[in-house]
Amino acid sequence: MEVRINRESYEEVPKIWFEASPLQNYVLSILSHMFPDGERFFIRAVKRYADRVTDPKFQEEIKAFIGQEMQHGLAHERFNRAIQEATGADLSWFMWLFTVPLFDKLEKYLTERGLAYRFALGCTAAAENMTAAFAENVFKNPEAMEKMRKDIRYLFEWHAAEEIEHRHIAFDLYKAAGASYGERIASAIFTYLLIWFYVVVGTSYLILKDRDYPWHSLPKELIDFFMKENALGRITIESFFDYLRADFHPNDRPIPHKAEEFLEQISRQKVA
């Protein structure tokens, strides 16, 4: 594992940058806005237990995880500014709703009472499972990805490949912290419901803000979102039920060959 830096600036991003689906375009736009603060939360959760790790290899992987998540947040902050310019949407209210109740209030309250540490790590492990499932899909759905502009496609492929690469870190650390199966499932239910509450609220706002949105296609898009193979809603449900297995481990799912190829390609470019 290594920390790779994305320096794209994302100039003049179109309002619909994911042409395969207007609905998923806005879902991904909202998820992108949630990534930076979400990933900073992941870093805090992992750091709280990092000093308990004695295995040198795992220590290095944790450092790489932290570095990768920091870079993901920085890149998505640039992309998010471009999205807001393209849509004309002021998402400051959404970001307040996402960050203040969860991180400034709830996390702070629980931390001050010594209750947040393992639960936060459990939420991180569950969220990483969801994002890893999304990430795997990036490399299983080349037709849709090819419709993205090159710099945006690179953002999601780079982010996805590294999510797959470090998908086991929070989960392994959570198990090492002594979490029970009941704790794991409780934190997963909380995390999945919370993420999709915010996704529904934010996506609804962006759709209502878009005067050109193809409303006639929305019923079919909603059905496809949960039923069609490689759609985000279906992936979410499948990843959750996979996580319910008592013997679950993130590395049970094979790494997409195209993800490995992508990381190898980046390595070759650095050497060149």
C-alpha positions as CSV (number, residue, x, y, z in Angstrom):
1,M,0.0,0.0,0.0
2,E,1.1,3.5,-0.7
3,V,-0.2,7.1,-0.7
4,R,-0.9,8.3,-4.3
5,I,-1.7,12.0,-4.9
6,N,-4.4,13.2,-7.2
7,R,-3.8,16.8,-8.5
8,E,-6.7,17.2,-10.9
9,S,-8.4,20.6,-10.6
10,Y,-11.9,19.7,-12.1
11,E,-12.6,22.8,-14.2
12,E,-16.1,23.4,-15.7
13,V,-17.6,20.1,-14.6
14,P,-21.0,19.6,-16.3
15,K,-24.2,19.4,-14.2
16,I,-24.8,15.8,-15.3
17,W,-21.2,14.4,-15.3
18,F,-22.4,10.7,-15.0
19,E,-24.3,10.3,-18.2
20,A,-25.3,6.7,-17.5
21,S,-28.0,7.8,-15.0
22,P,-29.2,11.3,-13.9
23,L,-30.4,9.8,-10.6
24,Q,-27.1,8.1,-9.8
25,N,-25.3,11.3,-11.0
26,Y,-26.8,13.2,-8.1
27,V,-26.5,10.3,-5.6
28,L,-22.8,10.2,-6.4
29,S,-22.6,14.0,-6.2
30,I,-24.0,13.9,-2.6
31,L,-21.8,11.0,-1.6
32,S,-18.8,13.0,-2.9
33,H,-19.8,15.8,-0.6
34,M,-20.0,13.4,2.3
35,F,-16.6,11.8,1.6
36,P,-14.2,14.5,3.0
37,D,-15.7,14.8,6.5
38,G,-16.6,11.1,6.5
39,E,-13.0,10.1,5.8
40,R,-11.7,12.5,8.4
41,F,-14.0,10.6,10.8
42,F,-12.6,7.3,9.6
43,I,-9.1,8.6,10.3
44,R,-9.9,9.6,13.8
45,A,-11.6,6.3,14.5
46,V,-8.6,4.3,13.3
47,K,-6.0,6.5,15.0
48,R,-7.7,5.9,18.4
49,Y,-6.7,2.2,18.2
50,A,-3.6,2.4,16.0
51,D,-1.2,2.5,19.0
52,R,-2.4,-0.9,20.1
53,V,-1.1,-2.6,16.9
54,T,2.2,-4.3,17.4
55,D,2.6,-5.9,13.9
56,P,5.0,-3.7,11.9
57,K,3.4,-4.5,8.6
58,F,-0.1,-3.6,9.9
59,Q,1.3,-0.4,11.4
60,E,2.6,0.6,7.9
61,E,-0.8,-0.3,6.4
62,I,-2.6,1.9,8.9
63,K,-0.3,4.8,8.0
64,A,-1.0,4.3,4.3
65,F,-4.8,4.1,5.1
66,I,-4.6,7.4,6.8
67,G,-2.6,9.0,4.0
68,Q,-4.9,7.6,1.3
69,E,-8.1,8.8,3.1
70,M,-6.6,12.3,3.5
71,Q,-5.9,12.5,-0.2
72,H,-9.3,11.3,-1.1
73,G,-10.9,14.0,1.0
74,L,-8.7,16.7,-0.6
75,A,-9.5,15.6,-4.2
76,H,-13.3,15.4,-3.5
77,E,-13.3,18.8,-1.9
78,R,-12.0,20.2,-5.3
79,F,-14.5,18.2,-7.2
80,N,-17.4,19.2,-4.9
81,R,-16.7,22.9,-5.5
82,A,-16.9,22.2,-9.3
83,I,-20.3,20.4,-8.7
84,Q,-21.7,23.3,-6.8
85,E,-20.6,25.7,-9.6
86,A,-22.2,23.5,-12.2
87,T,-25.5,23.0,-10.4
88,G,-25.8,26.4,-8.7
89,A,-26.7,24.5,-5.6
90,D,-25.8,25.9,-2.2
91,L,-25.1,22.8,-0.1
92,S,-23.8,24.6,3.0
93,W,-27.1,23.7,4.8
94,F,-26.6,20.0,3.9
95,M,-23.0,20.0,5.1
96,W,-24.1,21.6,8.3
97,L,-26.8,19.0,8.7
98,F,-24.2,16.2,8.0
99,T,-21.3,17.5,10.1
100,V,-22.7,19.4,13.1
101,P,-25.2,16.8,14.6
102,L,-22.9,13.8,13.9
103,F,-19.3,15.0,14.5
104,D,-19.6,18.3,16.4
105,K,-22.3,17.1,18.7
106,L,-22.8,13.3,18.9
107,E,-19.2,12.2,18.4
108,K,-17.9,14.9,20.8
109,Y,-20.6,13.9,23.4
110,L,-19.8,10.2,23.2
111,T,-16.0,10.8,23.2
112,E,-16.1,12.9,26.3
113,R,-17.8,10.0,28.1
114,G,-15.5,7.4,26.7
115,L,-18.2,5.7,24.7
116,A,-17.3,6.6,21.1
117,Y,-14.1,4.7,20.4
118,R,-15.1,1.2,19.5
119,F,-18.5,2.2,18.1
120,A,-16.8,4.8,15.9
121,L,-14.4,2.1,14.6
122,G,-17.4,-0.2,14.0
123,C,-19.1,2.5,12.0
124,T,-15.9,3.0,10.0
125,A,-15.6,-0.7,9.2
126,A,-19.3,-0.8,8.0
127,A,-18.9,2.3,5.9
128,E,-15.7,1.0,4.4
129,N,-17.6,-2.2,3.5
130,M,-20.2,-0.1,1.6
131,T,-17.6,2.0,-0.2
132,A,-15.5,-1.0,-1.1
133,A,-18.6,-2.6,-2.7
134,F,-19.1,0.7,-4.6
135,A,-15.4,0.7,-5.5
136,E,-15.5,-2.9,-6.9
137,N,-18.5,-1.8,-9.1
138,V,-16.4,1.0,-10.7
139,F,-14.2,-1.7,-12.3
140,K,-17.1,-4.0,-13.1
141,N,-19.0,-1.3,-15.0
142,P,-16.6,0.0,-17.7
143,E,-19.4,1.0,-20.1
144,A,-20.8,3.6,-17.7
145,M,-17.3,4.8,-16.6
146,E,-16.2,5.4,-20.2
147,K,-19.0,8.0,-20.5
148,M,-17.3,10.1,-17.8
149,R,-14.9,12.9,-18.6
150,K,-11.3,11.6,-18.3
151,D,-10.3,13.6,-15.1
152,I,-13.6,12.6,-13.3
153,R,-13.2,9.0,-14.4
154,Y,-9.7,9.0,-13.0
155,L,-10.9,10.5,-9.7
156,F,-13.4,7.6,-9.2
157,E,-11.0,4.9,-10.4
158,W,-8.2,6.2,-8.2
159,H,-10.4,6.5,-5.2
160,A,-12.1,3.1,-5.9
161,A,-8.8,1.2,-6.4
162,E,-7.4,2.5,-3.1
163,E,-10.7,1.7,-1.2
164,I,-10.3,-1.9,-2.4
165,E,-6.7,-1.9,-1.4
166,H,-7.3,-0.8,2.2
167,R,-10.8,-2.3,2.7
168,H,-9.6,-4.6,5.4
169,I,-7.9,-2.1,7.7
170,A,-10.7,-0.8,9.8
171,F,-12.4,-4.3,10.0
172,D,-9.2,-6.0,11.1
173,L,-8.5,-3.3,13.7
174,Y,-12.2,-3.6,14.9
175,K,-11.8,-7.3,15.4
176,A,-8.5,-6.9,17.2
177,A,-10.2,-4.4,19.5
178,G,-12.5,-7.2,20.6
179,A,-15.8,-6.2,19.0
180,S,-18.5,-8.8,19.2
181,Y,-20.8,-9.9,16.4
182,G,-23.7,-8.0,18.0
183,E,-21.6,-4.8,18.2
184,R,-20.6,-5.2,14.5
185,I,-24.1,-5.6,13.3
186,A,-25.5,-2.8,15.5
187,S,-22.9,-0.3,14.2
188,A,-23.5,-1.5,10.6
189,I,-27.3,-0.9,10.9
190,F,-26.7,2.5,12.3
191,T,-24.2,3.4,9.6
192,Y,-26.1,2.2,6.6
193,L,-29.3,3.8,7.7
194,L,-27.6,7.1,8.5
195,I,-25.7,7.3,5.2
196,W,-28.7,6.6,3.1
197,F,-30.8,9.1,5.1
198,Y,-28.4,11.8,4.1
199,V,-28.1,10.5,0.6
200,V,-31.9,10.7,0.2
201,V,-32.1,14.2,1.6
202,G,-29.2,15.6,-0.4
203,T,-30.2,13.8,-3.7
204,S,-33.8,15.0,-3.4
205,Y,-32.5,18.6,-3.1
206,L,-30.3,18.4,-6.1
207,I,-33.0,16.8,-8.3
208,L,-35.5,19.5,-7.2
209,K,-32.9,22.2,-7.9
210,D,-32.4,20.9,-11.5
211,R,-35.1,22.5,-13.7
212,D,-34.0,20.2,-16.6
213,Y,-34.3,17.0,-14.7
214,P,-36.0,14.2,-16.8
215,W,-38.9,13.5,-14.4
216,H,-40.5,11.1,-16.9
217,S,-37.5,8.7,-16.4
218,L,-37.4,8.9,-12.6
219,P,-39.8,5.9,-11.9
220,K,-37.8,3.6,-14.1
221,E,-34.5,4.9,-12.7
222,L,-35.7,4.3,-9.1
223,I,-36.6,0.7,-10.0
224,D,-33.3,0.2,-11.8
225,F,-31.5,1.8,-8.8
226,F,-32.5,-1.1,-6.6
227,M,-33.0,-3.9,-9.1
228,K,-30.5,-3.5,-11.9
229,E,-27.1,-5.2,-11.6
230,N,-24.3,-2.8,-10.7
231,A,-26.8,-0.1,-9.6
232,L,-25.9,1.7,-6.4
233,G,-29.0,0.8,-4.4
234,R,-28.7,-2.9,-5.2
235,I,-25.0,-2.8,-4.3
236,T,-25.8,-1.2,-1.0
237,I,-28.3,-3.9,-0.1
238,E,-26.0,-6.7,-1.2
239,S,-23.0,-5.4,0.7
240,F,-25.1,-5.0,3.9
241,F,-26.3,-8.6,3.8
242,D,-22.8,-9.8,3.0
243,Y,-21.6,-8.0,6.1
244,L,-24.2,-9.8,8.2
245,R,-22.3,-13.1,7.8
246,A,-20.7,-14.3,11.0
247,D,-17.6,-15.3,9.2
248,F,-17.5,-12.1,7.0
249,H,-14.2,-10.6,6.0
250,P,-13.7,-7.8,3.5
251,N,-11.1,-9.7,1.6
252,D,-13.5,-12.6,0.9
253,R,-14.5,-10.8,-2.3
254,P,-12.0,-11.1,-5.1
255,I,-10.2,-7.9,-6.1
256,P,-11.3,-6.9,-9.6
257,H,-8.6,-7.5,-12.1
258,K,-9.0,-4.1,-13.6
259,A,-8.4,-2.5,-10.2
260,E,-5.1,-4.2,-10.0
261,E,-4.3,-3.2,-13.5
262,F,-5.1,0.4,-12.7
263,L,-2.8,0.6,-9.7
264,E,0.0,-1.1,-11.7
265,Q,-0.5,1.5,-14.4
266,I,-0.1,4.3,-11.9
267,S,3.1,2.7,-10.6
268,R,4.5,2.4,-14.2
269,Q,3.7,6.1,-14.9
270,K,5.6,7.1,-11.7
271,V,8.7,5.1,-12.7
272,A,8.6,6.6,-16.2
